[in-house]
Amino acid sequence: MKITLNRSQALKALPVLTQSQENMVICPQGHVNSTNVFAFQDQLTKAVMCPGSASLMVDMSQVESLDSAALMSLVSTLGLAQRLNKRFSLCSLSAPARILFELTQLDRAFEINEFATIAA
């Protein structure tokens, strides 16, 4: 299932496309920060907890900026996915986001792909 989170809806999820019964993709847009991180975290948690879902990918191609609250939300979701033995990955990071992940050394913790493809 592909979920798009956009600015105008304050990161409320809209199911758009089913990619696979086992794989989900979430596509946040705009600025992910302390003002909307609770909605973002809620969507990530629901996606990871979804029965029958083996993996979750967050397509970061439309994210303009992240703050520390957004990073902590992603780290929390990674931990939850690991406890549930589910795959959690990020893809399509912008150059500034990639630098942020490298500076915080979170690029070592996350599976980061160039493009939104989920391998079996």
Backbone torsions as a table, in degrees:
resi	resn	phi	psi	omega
1	MET	NA	137.4	176.7
2	LYS	-108.1	129.7	-179.7
3	ILE	-119.6	129.3	178.0
4	THR	-105.7	128.2	176.1
5	LEU	-110.6	121.7	-177.6
6	ASN	-124.0	162.7	-175.6
7	ARG	-57.4	-47.3	-173.1
8	SER	-64.8	-19.7	-179.9
9	GLN	-109.2	19.0	176.5
10	ALA	49.0	44.3	176.4
11	LEU	66.5	29.9	172.4
12	LYS	-80.9	137.1	-174.4
13	ALA	-77.6	141.1	174.4
14	LEU	-127.0	110.6	176.7
15	PRO	-61.7	127.2	-175.4
16	VAL	-116.7	-44.8	-170.6
17	LEU	-152.0	134.6	173.9
18	THR	-90.5	117.0	177.1
19	GLN	-88.1	-40.1	-177.5
20	SER	-164.4	153.5	177.2
21	GLN	-67.4	-25.7	-174.9
22	GLU	-100.1	-14.7	-174.4
23	ASN	-120.2	134.9	178.1
24	MET	-121.4	145.9	176.1
25	VAL	-125.9	129.2	174.9
26	ILE	-111.5	135.0	-175.9
27	CYS	-122.3	82.8	177.1
28	PRO	-69.3	155.5	-179.8
29	GLN	-134.0	150.4	174.2
30	GLY	81.9	-140.0	-177.0
31	HIS	-99.6	123.1	176.0
32	VAL	-106.0	110.3	-174.3
33	ASN	-148.9	-170.6	-174.5
34	SER	-61.7	-20.1	179.7
35	THR	-76.7	-24.2	-178.1
36	ASN	-129.3	10.3	-174.2
37	VAL	-67.3	-28.5	-179.5
38	PHE	-67.0	-39.8	176.5
39	ALA	-66.7	-40.5	177.9
40	PHE	-61.5	-48.2	179.9
41	GLN	-62.1	-40.4	179.1
42	ASP	-60.5	-45.0	179.7
43	GLN	-65.2	-41.7	178.7
44	LEU	-63.0	-45.5	-178.9
45	THR	-63.0	-45.7	178.9
46	LYS	-60.8	-39.6	-179.3
47	ALA	-67.1	-42.6	179.6
48	VAL	-67.7	-37.9	-177.0
49	MET	-78.8	-9.5	-176.8
50	CYS	-58.8	122.2	178.9
51	PRO	-62.3	139.9	178.4
52	GLY	86.9	-9.8	178.7
53	SER	-89.4	124.6	-179.0
54	ALA	-95.2	-22.4	-177.6
55	SER	-150.7	155.3	176.8
56	LEU	-133.1	129.2	175.1
57	MET	-118.2	136.8	175.3
58	VAL	-106.3	112.8	179.2
59	ASP	-84.8	108.9	-173.8
60	MET	-93.1	11.8	-173.8
61	SER	-62.1	-26.7	-177.9
62	GLN	-104.1	7.4	179.7
63	VAL	-84.4	123.4	-179.4
64	GLU	-85.4	-35.8	179.5
65	SER	-157.9	156.9	178.0
66	LEU	-131.7	145.3	171.4
67	ASP	-115.1	-174.8	-176.6
68	SER	-63.2	-33.0	178.2
69	ALA	-64.2	-40.1	178.0
70	ALA	-66.0	-41.6	178.1
71	LEU	-62.0	-42.9	179.4
72	MET	-65.3	-34.5	176.6
73	SER	-63.1	-43.3	178.4
74	LEU	-66.2	-40.8	178.9
75	VAL	-64.2	-42.6	178.4
76	SER	-61.0	-43.2	179.6
77	THR	-66.8	-37.5	176.0
78	LEU	-59.4	-45.5	178.6
79	GLY	-61.7	-42.6	178.3
80	LEU	-63.0	-44.9	179.3
81	ALA	-61.3	-41.0	179.1
82	GLN	-64.5	-41.2	178.4
83	ARG	-63.5	-30.9	-179.5
84	LEU	-92.7	4.8	-178.3
85	ASN	57.3	43.3	177.7
86	LYS	-116.4	151.3	179.8
87	ARG	-82.4	134.5	177.7
88	PHE	-132.4	125.9	-178.3
89	SER	-143.7	164.2	176.9
90	LEU	-118.5	154.7	175.3
91	CYS	-147.5	163.4	173.3
92	SER	55.4	45.4	177.2
93	LEU	-69.3	137.8	173.5
94	SER	-70.4	164.9	179.9
95	ALA	-57.7	-47.3	178.5
96	PRO	-62.3	-38.7	178.8
97	ALA	-67.0	-40.6	178.3
98	ARG	-61.3	-42.6	178.4
99	ILE	-61.5	-42.3	178.4
100	LEU	-60.1	-44.5	178.5
101	PHE	-65.3	-36.3	178.6
102	GLU	-70.6	-43.0	180.0
103	LEU	-63.4	-37.0	179.5
104	THR	-87.0	-2.7	-178.0
105	GLN	61.6	20.3	175.7
106	LEU	-74.5	-15.5	175.8
107	ASP	-64.3	-18.7	177.4
108	ARG	-82.0	-24.6	-177.6
109	ALA	-88.6	-34.1	-175.2
110	PHE	-97.5	148.9	166.9
111	GLU	-81.8	118.4	-178.4
112	ILE	-121.1	123.6	-179.5
113	ASN	-111.0	153.6	178.0
114	GLU	-70.1	-39.0	-173.9
115	PHE	-127.9	162.8	-177.6
116	ALA	-82.5	73.8	173.8
117	THR	-125.5	134.9	179.0
118	ILE	-108.8	114.7	178.1
119	ALA	-85.3	151.7	179.7
120	ALA	-73.1	NA	NA
